[in-house]
Amino acid sequence: MIKSTYTLDVDTVRALEALAHRWKVSKSEALRRTIRAASGAAPATVAPALAALDQLQRAVRLNPRQAARWAGRVRAGRRSASARRLRQKA
């Protein structure tokens, strides 16, 4: 990877941010995809691990509300386990 700095107008940055949000990727990835599409280049293949993660996320079929509840339960469980471990060390 090569890190570069570019100057973009506000409207272009907003459009880039909107694409990244819609595609659920970083702004850098959105820019790479857009440049590839504009140049006619074939898209890079998705790494097998990322493809597997995408497939798993689609299979779970959680809506945003359900995902937030699940994340809250996991977070609470981790905090609880940490608290128990700290009490045991004391």
C-alpha positions as CSV (number, residue, x, y, z in Angstrom):
1,M,0.0,0.0,0.0
2,I,1.1,3.5,-0.7
3,K,-0.2,6.3,1.5
4,S,-1.0,9.5,-0.4
5,T,-2.5,12.9,0.4
6,Y,-5.1,14.5,-1.9
7,T,-7.0,17.7,-1.8
8,L,-10.7,17.3,-2.5
9,D,-13.6,19.7,-2.5
10,V,-16.3,19.4,0.1
11,D,-18.9,17.9,-2.3
12,T,-16.5,15.2,-3.4
13,V,-15.6,14.3,0.2
14,R,-19.3,14.1,1.1
15,A,-20.0,11.9,-2.0
16,L,-17.1,9.6,-1.0
17,E,-18.3,9.4,2.6
18,A,-21.8,8.5,1.4
19,L,-20.4,5.8,-0.9
20,A,-18.3,4.4,1.9
21,H,-21.3,4.4,4.3
22,R,-23.6,2.8,1.7
23,W,-21.0,0.1,0.9
24,K,-20.0,-0.3,4.6
25,V,-16.3,0.1,3.8
26,S,-13.6,2.7,4.5
27,K,-13.3,5.8,2.4
28,S,-10.0,4.4,1.1
29,E,-11.8,1.2,-0.1
30,A,-14.6,3.2,-1.6
31,L,-12.1,5.4,-3.5
32,R,-10.2,2.3,-4.7
33,R,-13.5,0.7,-6.0
34,T,-14.5,3.9,-7.7
35,I,-11.1,4.3,-9.4
36,R,-11.1,0.7,-10.6
37,A,-14.7,1.0,-12.0
38,A,-13.8,4.3,-13.8
39,S,-10.6,2.8,-15.3
40,G,-12.4,-0.4,-16.3
41,A,-10.0,-2.5,-14.2
42,A,-11.3,-5.8,-12.8
43,P,-12.0,-5.6,-9.0
44,A,-9.5,-7.3,-6.7
45,T,-10.8,-10.5,-5.4
46,V,-12.0,-10.6,-1.8
47,A,-9.8,-12.4,0.6
48,P,-11.3,-15.8,1.6
49,A,-11.5,-14.8,5.3
50,L,-13.5,-11.7,4.4
51,A,-15.8,-13.6,2.1
52,A,-16.4,-16.1,4.9
53,L,-17.2,-13.3,7.3
54,D,-19.6,-11.7,4.8
55,Q,-21.3,-15.0,4.4
56,L,-21.6,-15.6,8.1
57,Q,-23.0,-12.1,8.7
58,R,-25.6,-12.6,6.0
59,A,-26.6,-16.0,7.4
60,V,-27.2,-14.6,10.9
61,R,-29.8,-12.1,9.5
62,L,-29.8,-9.7,12.4
63,N,-31.4,-6.3,12.0
64,P,-29.5,-3.4,13.5
65,R,-31.7,-3.4,16.6
66,Q,-31.1,-7.2,17.2
67,A,-27.4,-6.7,16.5
68,A,-27.2,-3.9,19.1
69,R,-28.9,-6.0,21.7
70,W,-26.6,-8.9,21.0
71,A,-23.5,-6.7,21.2
72,G,-24.8,-5.3,24.6
73,R,-25.2,-8.8,26.0
74,V,-21.7,-9.8,24.9
75,R,-20.2,-6.6,26.3
76,A,-22.0,-7.2,29.7
77,G,-20.8,-10.8,29.7
78,R,-17.2,-9.8,29.1
79,R,-17.4,-7.1,31.8
80,S,-18.8,-9.6,34.3
81,A,-16.1,-12.2,33.5
82,S,-13.4,-9.5,34.0
83,A,-14.9,-8.4,37.3
84,R,-14.9,-12.0,38.5
85,R,-11.3,-12.5,37.5
86,L,-10.2,-9.3,39.3
87,R,-12.0,-10.4,42.4
88,Q,-10.3,-13.7,42.3
89,K,-6.8,-12.1,42.1
90,A,-7.5,-9.8,45.0
